[in-house]
Amino acid sequence: MTSHNHVHASDADHPGRSSAALTLVSLAHGINHAQSALKPLVFPLVLRDLNFGYGELGVMLGVASAVGGLLQLGAGALARILPRHHILGIGNASVGLCFVFVGMAQSYLQFFFWTVLSRVGGAAQHPVGSSLLSHHFKQKKLGTALATHFTAGNVGTAVIPLCAAVLISFWGWRGTVILFAVPAILVGLAMSVWLKEPASRASGSVAGTSSFWRDSGQVIANPNLRWILVAAIVAAGGSGHGIISSFLPLYLNHNLGMDATGVGIVFTLMNVGSIFGPMLGGKLADRYHPQRILLTAYLLSAVITLSLPALGASYVGVAVAALFLGVTAFGTHPILQTLVAHTTSDGSRDTAFAWFYTATFLAGAFWSPGVGYLSEWFGLKAAFGAMAVSFVLASICIVAGRLSEVVVPHARMAEAHSHQ
């Protein structure tokens, strides 16, 4: 008891240490997303320089997604035996080093290897970063800390593409990729040197592992949650950073002939939508039943995805469509998370979210090569058809799962109020 109190008192007595943790972990998250946002902008140039096609690109993205997804759980297990700040610090620094070698790649295999290896170091950012912050902050401040961490990632995704497009036009894709490696290395070293491990290393790792697998069994046995996971896996063919973010720049450059700056502007607009979309989706899901909002978002995403190729070379039309696609497609993720929260108990919720993130990451491992080879065989317009189909199929899963029956107290109150 004394040791436990000492740990928490120590954390509370060092607000500067907690602020440093929040700053560095959030900054690392922003850099992590900035690097992810950079990759789709260099793909059109890399495919030409290293002479490989959409199919090979899809395989690389699929393997990288699988590695990142599987290591989400592995990073959490590693945090039981190693200091979290060292895992994050070494991981981020290694991502930076991998980016240096990505920029120096002279073949598809080299580009493939270093791109996938960068996902190994970056896999710890979400689970271990959140865990570290949860131990640095008191319960009443935890939500703000985690929200800051989450927002930093989205800001990195939205702000960087336009800047990166300008840098690419001056320095080329190799110089830009290497430049983006520097912040990751510096922040990684700073976390390893300056941050401290706030959690006590009490015994009980075996019990924790046993509890994790027991909770996993309960999660998988939950029929509502199974349908949510299936919907998330199916929708991964369109929503999220993996598919849309990778193939939209290729379409803009290869099919519409946009230069790097034009691609960067459209891509930035989509990423701006990806910031406002989750915020809007979350607010609506707090007022109405999440299933209703999710179905609307999926169907709108399908319509907008199909409209993109139909707009042809209309720069303004494509830019507006990309903005709204960012709002609708990326806005589905927090709504799914809301349903996860409403279908699980307090004891199993952490495990449910762990499997949710793992499922969505692994889904990209199957969708990316599929969409890649589909684009190789039938052209990039076919990729948008596949994305639209994924949204429609996800909607069917949501209806089939009868998620409208999930008890959402605030939704009942809102509906009752609207009928008065």
PyMOL commands that set and color helices and strands:
alter all, ss='L'
color gray80, all
select helices_A, chain A and resi 2-12+15-50+54-78+84-103+108-122+125-136+139-194+205-221+223-235+244-255+260-287+290-310+315-342+349-378+380-400+403-405+409-419
alter helices_A, ss='H'
color red, helices_A
deselect
rebuild
show_as cartoon
